[in-house]
């Protein structure tokens, strides 16, 4: 049985390649039926914010990749509730459906549940 993998994305979509690389890993793992989860923390929660304008920043829009997660079998998508609150993002206004906002204790439990964790 393959080991489960949690990707923690901590970078804003416009701060460099890490946000896109995290999504690429998750989509590839999902395509190969790897038990995989995606967690957004710190500035990574900005990837979930609605009404982003990537062209104004001369960046690639990652929203299409985020919305394709379920098509690749990635159903375990989480966001740190504290990170969302610190950045003024409501869990009910996220641009991606079915994201579970987790408390700090729930984040710790989630991390322990996966065999391997990669933070980008």
WOGIUR-V287401 format. One line per field, one symbol per residue. ss: DSSP state (A for helix, B for strand, O for the rest). phi: phi as a letter, one per 20 degrees, with the letter a starting at -180 (. if undefined). burial: b if it has 9 or more other C-alpha atoms within 8 Angstrom, else e. A space follows every 50 residues. Layout:
ss=???
phi=???
burial=???
This chain:
ss=OOOOBBBBBOOOOOOOOAAAAAAAAAAAAAAOOOOBBBBBOAAAAAAAOO OOOOAAAOOOOOAAAAAOOAAAOOOBBBBBAAAAAAOOOOAAAOOOOOOB BBOAAAAAAAAAAOOBBBBO
phi=.ffecddddddffdeqfffffffffffffffdlffccccdclfffffeff lecfffelcefefffffegffenedecccfgfffffdmdegedffdfmee edffffffffgffefcccdc
burial=eebbbbbbbbbbbeeeebbbbbbebbbebbbeebbbbbbbbbbbbebbbe eeebeeeeeeebeeebbebeebbbeebbbbbebbbeeebeeeebeeeebe bbbbeebeeebeebbebeeb
